[in-house]
Amino acid sequence: MTSRTIAIVATVASHLRAFHLPWVRHLRANGHKVIGVAGDINACGVCKAAFDQVVEIPFSRRSFSPRQMLFAGRQLRRLCLQRRIDVVHFHTPNAAFWGRLGLRSEIAAGGCKVVYTAHGFHFHKNGGMLKNFLFASAEKWAGTSTHALLTINVEDAKQAKQFKLAPGGFHFQLPGAGIDVDRFNPGQFDSAQCHSNLASSLGLGNQSRFVLMVAEFSPGKRHRDAVEAFSLLNRPDTHLLLAGIGREQHKIRELTRRLGLENYVHFLGYRRDIPELLAGSDITILPSEREGLPVGVIEAMAMEKPVVVADARGSSELMEGGCGWVHPVGDCATLTMLLRQVLDHPEEATVRAHKARDKFLANYSWQMVQQKLISIYERLGIKTAQI
């Protein structure tokens, strides 16, 4: 098997750390050199340990960051030339756009292959008309420098076909980033004990009910909807658990104080024990307005927990087939109504959660994603393992 040099690129290192290290380990185990690239990767010890090398390039979550626009693409091109990189695999829209822009001449000369996994295009059904037009146009332009475009939900797959976003390469629908079947296995956890441990850690009694939201605190995740819906729920025995960190956290804390919910909304911070949190919770929610294929929802499905989501692409797709409940984006009253329905009808909740677990096993495990990635890389002339 010929050894290749592969760069895995994202806007921020947390994305690589959270979703792509299993694939990095697979590539390295099969003899390839793997370089991690992100805007803040030098501060990520986990990434430094996982990759052969890490390189910090000023990609930013701000689409029009001056440093990103002026320097990121050129620095990536220089890296590709210096390290003789064979494949650049992009994740996240900003890194993918500015990176492909910088590599256009190198790609045209046949210097490297480009793979782009779109974890949710910036244009979507809940977006504004002008914003959608601008981001769709950017993706069309960058798509001419893409050998393999991987989308992870049905809506994006349709958009990729409609706008011909990989005219010089091929398009493939990938079932997300993949979830570890062994780690997210409800049979490995004592739910009652996990619930008791969770209640004890919060200073609450075992009679408490828990609604869990696992998401970064950013405007698009709409934590404010979760808190406002919870204020309408008005159940003293039920608590909202918010796991995650981010720039919007202080605003959500202030909203919680204004609504008098300090004793019922709990900020858990960044957590590494998500399976245990899910095992001890009663419901998982995600009121987000824009998603690719949300890992937090798939993890809840894997743990056989009832799930309520907003009608965002990816999220609503996961709930198809009676696997959960969907409410309109921003509709706090309907979210409250669905929470009551789940809490008051445990038999229905159990049936839907079981369907969700079956759907997860059939579609979204890491093993299934790995086999598809192996096939995709092979189409690009890179063997990573025998299928």
N, C-alpha and C positions, 0 to 999 in steps of 0.2 A: 504494500500500500504506500503510495507516494505521500510524503509529508508535505503539508501546505501551511501557509501562514494566514490566519483568519482574524480579522478585527471585528469585535462585537461592539457596536456603538449605540449609545443612548444619550439623551439630554442630561440626565442626572444618574449618579451611581446607584441610588436607591432602587431604580428600576432594574438595573442589572442584578443587584443583590437579591431583590425580591422574586424575580421571575426566570432568570436565565442561567444561573450557575449550574443546574443539572446538565444543560447542554454543553456548557463550557467544560465541565468535567468529562463528559462523553467524548468531546473532540480531543481533549488532551490524552485521554486514555487510549485513543486510537492513533496517537503519534503526531497529531497536529499541534503547531504552536498557536496559541490564542492570546490576542492582545485586547485588553479592555479599554474602551475610550469613553469618557464622559466629562462633563464640565466641572465636576467636583470629586473626581475619583481618587485623588491623592489622599483624601481624608477617610477613605473607606478601607479599613483594615481587612475586612472580609473579602473584598474584591482583590486586594493586593495578594492575598493568600491563594485565591482561586485561579487567577490568570497567570500566564507566564510573564506578562509585563502589563503595566497600566500606564496610560498616557492621558494627561489632562489637556483637553482642548475646550475653549470657552463657548460651549453650547449653553443655551439658556432657555428657561421656560417662557421668557418673553420673546415672542416671535420675531420682533424687530429690535432686539438688543444690538446696539452699535458694534460691540466687540464680536458678537456672533456673526453679524453681517460682514464685517471687514476681515476677520481673521480665521474663523473656524474652518471654513472650507479650504483655505490655502494651507493651513496647518495639517489638515487631514491628508491633503494631496502630498505634502512633503513627507508625512509619515509613511504613506503608501509607497512612495518612491524609495525612501531610505530602507524600509524593512521588506521591500518586495512583497507586499501583501497580495495574496491571491483572491481573497474574498472579503468584502466589507458587508457585514450584516447589520443593517440599521434597525433600530427600534425607536419609537416616539417621533412625532411629526416634525418637530423643529430640527432635531439632529439629522433626520432623513432628508429634509429639504435643503438645508444649508450645506450638508455634507455632500449630497449628490451634485449640487451646484458647483462645489469646489472640485469635484472629481470628473467633471464632464469631459475634459480633454483626455484624461487618463483612461476613462471608460471607452471613449471613441477610438483610442489607439489600441484597445484590447489589453490594457494593462492590468485590469482586475475585473472580477465579477461583482455585481451589486445585488444584494437581497434586501428587501424592505418588508418587515412585518409591521403592518398598520394596526396598531392597538386602538383603533377608533379614529377615523378621519376627523379633522377639525370641522368639516361641514357635515351636517346631520339634520334630521327632521325637526329637532327642537331649536335649531340655530336661526339667526337672523338672515334675511335675504342677501344683504351686502356681504356679510361675513362669509356666508356659504359660497358666494360667487368667488370671492378672493381666494379662499382656501382651496376650492375645487380647481381654480385656474392654476394655482401653485402646484398642486398635485399632478395636473396634466402636464405641465412643463417639466417637472422633475421626473415624471414617469418615463420620459424618453431615454433616461439614463438608468433604467432598472431592468435587470435580467430576470428577476423573480419577485413578484409582488404577492405577499401573503396577507390575506384578510382573515379576520377571526369571527365575523358575524355575517348574517345573510344580507342585511342592509348595505354594508360596505362592499360585499361581493357584487351586489347589483350595481352599485355606484361605480365600482372598478370596471365592470363590463360596459356600462352606459357611457362613461367618459373615456374609455380606452386608456386606462392609467398605466398600462405596461405594454405599449405598442411594439416595443422591440424585444420583449421577453415573454414570460408566461405568468399566468395568474393562478393561484391555488388558495383554497379556503382551508385554514388551519383551525383546529378546535381549541384555540386559546394557547396558554402557556403550559398547561398540563399540571395536574395536581397529584401529589404522592398518595397513592391508594392506601399504603400502610399507615402513614401518619394520620390521614383523615379517615379513620375507620371507627365508626361508632361502637363496634364490638370490642374495641380495646379500652373503652372508658366506662367507668361506673358513673352514669349520669347523675344519680342521686348524690354521690360523694362529691362530684365536681360542683354540683349546685350548692351543696353545703359549704364547700371550701370557698366558693365565690361569695356566698352570703356572709360568711364569717369575715372574709377579707374586707368587706364593705361595712361591717358592723351591723348586719341585718339578720333577721330571723329566717329560718328555713321555709317559712310560708311565703316568702317574697317570690314574685314572678319577675323574669328578666327579659327585656327586649334589647337585643344587641345590634349595634351598627359598627362595622369595621371599615374605616375609610379615612383617608387623609383629609384634614380640615382645609378644604378649598371651596370657593364659592359654588362650583359646579356640582359638588357632592350634596349640597342643600341640607346640611345639618340643621339649619333653622326650621325646615319643614318637619324634621323628626321631633324637635323640641316643641314646636307649636302644636303638632298633632298630639303629643304627649300631654300637653296642658289641657287639651279637649278631652282626653281619655279619662282623666280624673278618677284614677283607681289607686287608692293609698297603698295597696299591696304590690303594685307593679312599678318597676324601676327601669329607666333607660340607661344603658351602658354604651359609652362612646369610646371606642378603642382607636387610637391614632393620634398623630400630631400634625401641625401645620399652621399656616399664617392666620387662618380664620378662627383659631381656637379661642382667642380672647373675646371675639365678638359673640361667639356662641355662649361663652361663660356669662357675659353681660346679659344676653337674652334670657338665659336661665334664671339669673338673679331678678330681672324685671318681672318675670312670670311667677316668681316665688317657688321655683322648682329645685332649689339647691339641694334638698334632701332626697330628691327623686331622680335627678340626672347626675350620672357619675362619669367623670373624665378619667379614663384608665391609662392614657398615654400610649407610648409605643409598646407593643406586646409581642413576645415570642411564643406565647402559649395559646395561640388561637384555637387549636383543637379542643383544649380544655375549657376555654371560654364558651365555645359553641356547645360542648357537651353539657355545660351547666346552665345554659340559657334556654328560654322557651321559644323565642322567635328571633329571626334575623331580618333586618330591614335595610333597604338601600334606596332612598328617595332621589338619587342622583339624576341629573338631566342629560348627561352625556357619558356613555360608556362604550368600551370596545366589546369585551366579554368579561364581565367583572369577576375577578378571582375570588373575592370575598363571598359572592353569591354561590359560586361553584363549590367553595369549601363548605358552605352551609348545606348545600345539597348533598355533598359527600358524607357529611355528618348526620344526614337524615333529619334536618331541622326545618320547620315551617318557615317560608320566606315570603316577604312582601316587598315589592319593588315598584319604582316609578316606571312609567312607560317610555323608557329610553331604549334605543337599539342595543342589542346585546342582552340587557337585563330582561326585557319582556320576552325575547327569544328563548331564554333559559326557562322561563315559566310556562312555555307552551306545553300542551299535553296534560294539563291539570297538575303541574308541578309546583304551583304556588299562586300568589295573588298579585294583581297589577292595578295601580291607581294612576290617574293622570298626573303629570309632572306639576308640582306646586299645589295639588289639591289635598290640603291637610285634613279637611273634613272626611274625605273618602279614606285616607290613610288611617284616621282614627277609627272609622267604621270597620275597616278590615282588621285592625288590631283587635277590636272587640270580638269580631267573628272568630278569629283564630283562638283567642283566649276562652271563648264561651262554647266552642264546638271542637273539643280535642279529638273526637273521632275523625272528623273531616281533615283536621290538621295532620293527623297521623297518616291517613291515606295519601294526601298530597306529598308529604315528606318522603314516604316510601317510594312514590313514583319518581320524585326528584333524585333519590339515591340510585334508582335503577337507571335513570337517564344519564347520570354522572358516570356510572360504571361503563355504560355503552358508548360514551362519546368523549369524555374529558380527562381521562387519566394521563399521567405523564408518559406511560408506556406507549399509548396511542399517538401522542404528539411526537414522541421520539422517532417512532417508525416513519411517520410522515416527513419529518425533517431529514431523516436519512435518505428517503426517496428524492426529496427536493434537491439536496446537495449532490446526489448522484446525477441528476439531470444536468447539473452544472459541471460535471466532470470531476467531482470530488467524492471519493469513497470515504465513509466514516465507520462503516461496519457492514457485515453481511446481513441482509434482510431475511 
